[in-house]
Structure formats: C-alpha cells, structure tokens
C-alpha cells in the first residue's frame, strides 16, 4: 500500500495557473487576431501564420496550455484522465486544417 502524498504547495499551484494563463493566452490571441508571429525553433526562424493556419495554431497552443491545470486536480487518477482527454483534443486539433 502506498502512503498518501501531500497536496502541492501554494507556490506550485500559483505557477501552474500562471503557466496556463500565459500559454493559453498566447493561443487565444492567435485565434482572435488570426495572426501568429514568427517563432524561433532549433531549426531556425519559422514564418508567421495568417488566417486559418493561425487559428489552428492558436487552438492547439490553448489546449496545450491547459495541461498544467492537472496539478490542481488532487489525485493522480483525475490528473491522468484530464491529461488524456486534453492530449486527445490536442491530437485532434492538429488535424483541423486537414478537413
């Protein structure tokens, strides 16, 4: 039998919420403005996205931004279900432009 773990500290909860706000906010801004600026990757600078591509990018980034909220769910089982559902939504959002 495993011993119960203590809940995350207030600092961890605050950081999880701030990470969600920042990353999801970037996704919302991309959807609202229909523009995603250039981004630097390890392969170099990527071009800016406009229109439907920016919307697809924004939805994907918004959904990925929800993942830190799993720390606030209390149990590993609930966090795993939440992460699984969000992961499926992210995988589905990658194919928005395909249809």
N, CA, C and O atoms as a DFTB+ gen file, in Angstrom:
396 C
 N C O
     1  1       0.844      -1.165       0.000
     2  2       0.000       0.000       0.000
     3  2       0.899       1.241       0.000
     4  3       1.902       1.293       0.712
     5  1       0.532       2.221      -0.793
     6  2       1.331       3.440      -0.873
     7  2       0.841       4.456       0.148
     8  3      -0.336       4.493       0.505
     9  1       1.752       5.256       0.594
    10  2       1.371       6.295       1.540
    11  2       0.803       7.488       0.776
    12  3       1.243       7.772      -0.338
    13  1      -0.157       8.179       1.354
    14  2      -0.729       9.334       0.649
    15  2       0.304      10.448       0.518
    16  3       1.123      10.672       1.409
    17  1       0.244      11.120      -0.585
    18  2       1.172      12.226      -0.808
    19  2       0.512      13.526      -0.373
    20  3      -0.713      13.653      -0.362
    21  1       1.338      14.468      -0.021
    22  2       0.775      15.749       0.392
    23  2       0.419      16.560      -0.850
    24  3       1.062      16.409      -1.889
    25  1      -0.588      17.411      -0.758
    26  2      -1.002      18.199      -1.925
    27  2       0.074      19.216      -2.309
    28  3       0.926      19.563      -1.491
    29  1       0.032      19.691      -3.553
    30  2       1.032      20.673      -3.994
    31  2       0.942      21.954      -3.168
    32  3      -0.131      22.340      -2.705
    33  1       2.068      22.589      -2.998
    34  2       2.101      23.832      -2.229
    35  2       1.425      24.955      -3.002
    36  3       1.121      24.824      -4.188
    37  1       1.201      26.048      -2.311
    38  2       0.559      27.203      -2.925
    39  2       1.400      27.758      -4.065
    40  3       0.857      28.203      -5.076
    41  1       2.723      27.735      -3.914
    42  2       3.608      28.241      -4.973
    43  2       3.472      27.404      -6.248
    44  3       3.454      27.952      -7.350
    45  1       3.377      26.088      -6.101
    46  2       3.225      25.211      -7.259
    47  2       1.889      25.461      -7.937
    48  3       1.809      25.514      -9.164
    49  1       0.845      25.615      -7.142
    50  2      -0.477      25.892      -7.712
    51  2      -0.491      27.226      -8.450
    52  3      -1.067      27.341      -9.532
    53  1       0.144      28.229      -7.856
    54  2       0.195      29.541      -8.479
    55  2       0.974      29.492      -9.795
    56  3       0.554      30.093     -10.784
    57  1       2.097      28.785      -9.813
    58  2       2.874      28.653     -11.050
    59  2       2.097      27.906     -12.129
    60  3       2.176      28.261     -13.305
    61  1       1.349      26.878     -11.742
    62  2       0.545      26.133     -12.717
    63  2      -0.523      27.033     -13.337
    64  3      -0.755      26.994     -14.545
    65  1      -1.163      27.836     -12.504
    66  2      -2.193      28.743     -13.019
    67  2      -1.565      29.804     -13.912
    68  3      -2.117      30.125     -14.964
    69  1      -0.420      30.355     -13.513
    70  2       0.241      31.367     -14.340
    71  2       0.713      30.793     -15.677
    72  3       0.600      31.453     -16.711
    73  1       1.241      29.570     -15.659
    74  2       1.651      28.937     -16.911
    75  2       0.459      28.745     -17.825
    76  3       0.550      28.982     -19.029
    77  1      -0.667      28.315     -17.256
    78  2      -1.876      28.136     -18.051
    79  2      -2.342      29.462     -18.638
    80  3      -2.697      29.528     -19.815
    81  1      -2.345      30.514     -17.832
    82  2      -2.789      31.813     -18.326
    83  2      -1.910      32.330     -19.458
    84  3      -2.417      32.857     -20.448
    85  1      -0.600      32.184     -19.317
    86  2       0.314      32.711     -20.336
    87  2       0.206      31.911     -21.635
    88  3       0.011      32.486     -22.706
    89  1       0.333      30.600     -21.541
    90  2       0.338      29.780     -22.762
    91  2      -1.034      29.779     -23.429
    92  3      -1.127      29.912     -24.650
    93  1      -2.089      29.632     -22.649
    94  2      -3.426      29.667     -23.241
    95  2      -3.741      31.057     -23.776
    96  3      -4.440      31.191     -24.781
    97  1      -3.230      32.092     -23.112
    98  2      -3.427      33.455     -23.610
    99  2      -2.794      33.670     -24.966
   100  3      -3.357      34.365     -25.813
   101  1      -1.624      33.081     -25.184
   102  2      -0.980      33.164     -26.497
   103  2      -1.861      32.502     -27.548
   104  3      -2.008      33.019     -28.656
   105  1      -2.448      31.356     -27.199
   106  2      -3.344      30.677     -28.135
   107  2      -4.587      31.486     -28.435
   108  3      -5.015      31.565     -29.587
   109  1      -5.175      32.091     -27.409
   110  2      -6.376      32.906     -27.610
   111  2      -6.056      34.110     -28.488
   112  3      -6.835      34.451     -29.379
   113  1      -4.917      34.755     -28.246
   114  2      -4.531      35.903     -29.075
   115  2      -4.324      35.506     -30.536
   116  3      -4.658      36.271     -31.441
   117  1      -3.778      34.326     -30.765
   118  2      -3.583      33.874     -32.145
   119  2      -4.926      33.649     -32.835
   120  3      -5.072      33.951     -34.020
   121  1      -5.905      33.120     -32.104
   122  2      -7.227      32.877     -32.698
   123  2      -7.956      34.197     -32.936
   124  3      -8.543      34.405     -33.999
   125  1      -7.917      35.080     -31.951
   126  2      -8.658      36.344     -32.057
   127  2      -8.075      37.242     -33.148
   128  3      -8.820      37.867     -33.902
   129  1      -6.754      37.306     -33.230
   130  2      -6.126      38.197     -34.212
   131  2      -5.899      37.533     -35.562
   132  3      -5.533      38.215     -36.520
   133  1      -6.103      36.236     -35.668
   134  2      -5.845      35.464     -36.898
   135  2      -4.412      35.656     -37.380
   136  3      -4.132      35.652     -38.578
   137  1      -3.507      35.825     -36.404
   138  2      -2.096      36.028     -36.736
   139  2      -1.242      35.393     -35.637
   140  3      -1.485      35.602     -34.449
   141  1      -0.255      34.627     -36.044
   142  2       0.729      34.077     -35.112
   143  2       2.106      34.544     -35.595
   144  3       2.514      34.208     -36.707
   145  1       2.817      35.302     -34.782
   146  2       4.092      35.872     -35.238
   147  2       5.155      34.804     -35.481
   148  3       4.980      33.631     -35.150
   149  1       6.253      35.246     -36.067
   150  2       7.373      34.335     -36.303
   151  2       7.868      33.773     -34.979
   152  3       7.842      34.454     -33.954
   153  1       8.319      32.526     -35.013
   154  2       8.829      31.876     -33.814
   155  2      10.209      31.299     -34.110
   156  3      10.492      30.854     -35.222
   157  1      11.049      31.317     -33.098
   158  2      12.384      30.753     -33.227
   159  2      12.354      29.311     -32.734
   160  3      11.869      29.036     -31.636
   161  1      12.868      28.400     -33.537
   162  2      12.964      26.991     -33.162
   163  2      14.417      26.565     -33.278
   164  3      15.276      27.350     -33.679
   165  1      14.681      25.338     -32.932
   166  2      16.065      24.857     -33.054
   167  2      16.481      24.707     -34.510
   168  3      17.668      24.575     -34.810
   169  1      15.498      24.728     -35.424
   170  2      15.797      24.624     -36.847
   171  2      15.879      25.990     -37.519
   172  3      16.120      26.073     -38.723
   173  1      15.683      27.052     -36.761
   174  2      15.735      28.404     -37.305
   175  2      14.404      29.117     -37.111
   176  3      13.541      28.654     -36.366
   177  1      14.254      30.225     -37.777
   178  2      13.063      31.047     -37.648
   179  2      11.952      30.492     -38.536
   180  3      12.176      30.202     -39.712
   181  1      10.747      30.344     -37.968
   182  2       9.609      29.907     -38.766
   183  2       8.816      31.121     -39.208
   184  3       8.860      32.168     -38.561
   185  1       8.101      30.987     -40.293
   186  2       7.347      32.119     -40.825
   187  2       6.105      32.392     -39.988
   188  3       5.616      31.518     -39.273
   189  1       5.608      33.612     -40.090
   190  2       4.379      33.988     -39.399
   191  2       3.197      33.262     -40.047
   192  3       3.199      32.979     -41.246
   193  1       2.191      32.969     -39.223
   194  2       0.995      32.299     -39.716
   195  2      -0.149      33.295     -39.797
   196  3      -0.270      34.178     -38.947
   197  1      -0.980      33.158     -40.807
   198  2      -2.132      34.040     -41.002
   199  2      -3.382      33.203     -41.237
   200  3      -3.302      32.083     -41.742
   201  1      -4.524      33.745     -40.874
   202  2      -5.815      33.134     -41.189
   203  2      -6.046      31.809     -40.500
   204  3      -5.860      31.680     -39.290
   205  1      -6.456      30.817     -41.289
   206  2      -6.846      29.506     -40.748
   207  2      -5.660      28.792     -40.091
   208  3      -5.839      28.077     -39.105
   209  1      -4.466      28.980     -40.625
   210  2      -3.294      28.353     -40.009
   211  2      -3.034      28.928     -38.626
   212  3      -2.687      28.189     -37.705
   213  1      -3.198      30.231     -38.468
   214  2      -3.019      30.863     -37.161
   215  2      -4.106      30.406     -36.194
   216  3      -3.838      30.211     -35.009
   217  1      -5.327      30.234     -36.689
   218  2      -6.411      29.752     -35.838
   219  2      -6.129      28.333     -35.345
   220  3      -6.322      28.028     -34.169
   221  1      -5.675      27.479     -36.243
   222  2      -5.336      26.108     -35.874
   223  2      -4.202      26.087     -34.851
   224  3      -4.260      25.347     -33.869
   225  1      -3.186      26.891     -35.081
   226  2      -2.072      27.004     -34.146
   227  2      -2.566      27.493     -32.789
   228  3      -2.162      26.962     -31.755
   229  1      -3.436      28.499     -32.784
   230  2      -3.955      29.062     -31.547
   231  2      -4.757      28.063     -30.739
   232  3      -4.624      28.006     -29.517
   233  1      -5.588      27.273     -31.403
   234  2      -6.378      26.257     -30.698
   235  2      -5.459      25.215     -30.079
   236  3      -5.661      24.808     -28.935
   237  1      -4.455      24.783     -30.827
   238  2      -3.517      23.791     -30.317
   239  2      -2.739      24.331     -29.115
   240  3      -2.584      23.628     -28.116
   241  1      -2.254      25.556     -29.201
   242  2      -1.496      26.151     -28.099
   243  2      -2.404      26.350     -26.885
   244  3      -1.976      26.124     -25.753
   245  1      -3.638      26.766     -27.105
   246  2      -4.582      26.932     -25.996
   247  2      -4.787      25.609     -25.259
   248  3      -4.750      25.569     -24.029
   249  1      -4.999      24.537     -26.003
   250  2      -5.237      23.235     -25.375
   251  2      -3.996      22.731     -24.637
   252  3      -4.109      22.168     -23.548
   253  1      -2.823      22.929     -25.218
   254  2      -1.590      22.526     -24.537
   255  2      -1.421      23.329     -23.245
   256  3      -0.917      22.817     -22.246
   257  1      -1.846      24.580     -23.280
   258  2      -1.751      25.428     -22.098
   259  2      -2.606      24.959     -20.938
   260  3      -2.367      25.366     -19.801
   261  1      -3.588      24.124     -21.189
   262  2      -4.445      23.608     -20.117
   263  2      -3.768      22.506     -19.297
   264  3      -4.197      22.229     -18.177
   265  1      -2.745      21.890     -19.820
   266  2      -2.129      20.749     -19.148
   267  2      -1.600      21.024     -17.737
   268  3      -1.730      20.148     -16.882
   269  1      -1.011      22.193     -17.442
   270  2      -0.555      22.422     -16.062
   271  2      -1.677      22.392     -15.027
   272  3      -1.414      22.203     -13.840
   273  1      -2.917      22.576     -15.459
   274  2      -4.031      22.539     -14.514
   275  2      -4.230      21.152     -13.916
   276  3      -4.934      21.008     -12.916
   277  1      -3.624      20.138     -14.509
   278  2      -3.735      18.778     -13.963
   279  2      -3.141      18.702     -12.560
   280  3      -3.527      17.840     -11.770
   281  1      -2.209      19.594     -12.244
   282  2      -1.625      19.608     -10.898
   283  2      -2.644      19.981      -9.827
   284  3      -2.451      19.672      -8.652
   285  1      -3.705      20.630     -10.216
   286  2      -4.695      21.114      -9.254
   287  2      -5.827      20.132      -9.004
   288  3      -6.714      20.416      -8.198
   289  1      -5.822      18.998      -9.666
   290  2      -6.966      18.092      -9.601
   291  2      -6.985      17.186      -8.376
   292  3      -8.001      16.536      -8.129
   293  1      -5.934      17.117      -7.618
   294  2      -5.967      16.397      -6.352
   295  2      -5.473      14.972      -6.386
   296  3      -4.690      14.590      -5.516
   297  1      -5.886      14.170      -7.337
   298  2      -5.445      12.783      -7.368
   299  2      -4.798      12.472      -8.710
   300  3      -5.066      13.125      -9.719
   301  1      -3.955      11.475      -8.696
   302  2      -3.257      11.082      -9.920
   303  2      -4.228      10.536     -10.951
   304  3      -4.034      10.733     -12.151
   305  1      -5.266       9.854     -10.500
   306  2      -6.242       9.298     -11.439
   307  2      -6.970      10.413     -12.200
   308  3      -7.111      10.348     -13.421
   309  1      -7.428      11.433     -11.471
   310  2      -8.112      12.548     -12.133
   311  2      -7.156      13.309     -13.050
   312  3      -7.540      13.724     -14.143
   313  1      -5.918      13.491     -12.610
   314  2      -4.932      14.186     -13.440
   315  2      -4.638      13.390     -14.710
   316  3      -4.483      13.972     -15.784
   317  1      -4.562      12.068     -14.593
   318  2      -4.312      11.227     -15.767
   319  2      -5.480      11.293     -16.752
   320  3      -5.265      11.373     -17.961
   321  1      -6.695      11.260     -16.250
   322  2      -7.862      11.373     -17.137
   323  2      -7.886      12.732     -17.822
   324  3      -8.130      12.829     -19.024
   325  1      -7.631      13.779     -17.047
   326  2      -7.605      15.128     -17.606
   327  2      -6.522      15.240     -18.679
   328  3      -6.771      15.756     -19.768
   329  1      -5.323      14.756     -18.365
   330  2      -4.234      14.796     -19.328
   331  2      -4.536      13.984     -20.581
   332  3      -4.187      14.391     -21.689
   333  1      -5.185      12.837     -20.403
   334  2      -5.548      12.014     -21.554
   335  2      -6.565      12.694     -22.458
   336  3      -6.432      12.672     -23.682
   337  1      -7.573      13.294     -21.853
   338  2      -8.599      13.986     -22.641
   339  2      -7.999      15.198     -23.352
   340  3      -8.252      15.413     -24.537
   341  1      -7.208      15.983     -22.631
   342  2      -6.580      17.148     -23.258
   343  2      -5.612      16.690     -24.355
   344  3      -5.534      17.317     -25.411
   345  1      -4.882      15.610     -24.113
   346  2      -3.983      15.076     -25.136
   347  2      -4.723      14.655     -26.395
   348  3      -4.248      14.902     -27.504
   349  1      -5.884      14.021     -26.239
   350  2      -6.688      13.650     -27.406
   351  2      -7.213      14.883     -28.136
   352  3      -7.269      14.908     -29.365
   353  1      -7.597      15.904     -27.372
   354  2      -8.048      17.144     -28.001
   355  2      -6.910      17.820     -28.765
   356  3      -7.124      18.352     -29.854
   357  1      -5.705      17.801     -28.200
   358  2      -4.548      18.373     -28.899
   359  2      -4.278      17.590     -30.180
   360  3      -4.050      18.183     -31.234
   361  1      -4.304      16.271     -30.094
   362  2      -4.067      15.455     -31.288
   363  2      -5.134      15.738     -32.349
   364  3      -4.829      15.809     -33.540
   365  1      -6.383      15.899     -31.910
   366  2      -7.457      16.236     -32.850
   367  2      -7.276      17.621     -33.434
   368  3      -7.568      17.837     -34.610
   369  1      -6.800      18.565     -32.632
   370  2      -6.646      19.936     -33.118
   371  2      -5.531      20.041     -34.161
   372  3      -5.520      20.981     -34.956
   373  1      -4.608      19.104     -34.166
   374  2      -3.548      19.125     -35.174
   375  2      -4.092      18.868     -36.574
   376  3      -3.440      19.182     -37.571
   377  1      -5.304      18.289     -36.641
   378  2      -5.892      17.944     -37.942
   379  2      -7.041      18.858     -38.329
   380  3      -7.844      18.504     -39.192
   381  1      -7.135      20.024     -37.708
   382  2      -8.222      20.947     -38.035
   383  2      -8.156      21.377     -39.495
   384  3      -9.181      21.400     -40.177
   385  1      -6.975      21.716     -39.982
   386  2      -6.837      22.174     -41.351
   387  2      -6.902      21.055     -42.383
   388  3      -7.070      21.320     -43.574
   389  1      -6.772      19.822     -41.944
   390  2      -6.779      18.694     -42.870
   391  2      -8.172      18.507     -43.465
   392  3      -8.315      18.161     -44.638
   393  1      -9.195      18.739     -42.645
   394  2     -10.570      18.542     -43.123
   395  2     -10.976      19.598     -44.046
   396  3     -12.103      19.586     -44.542
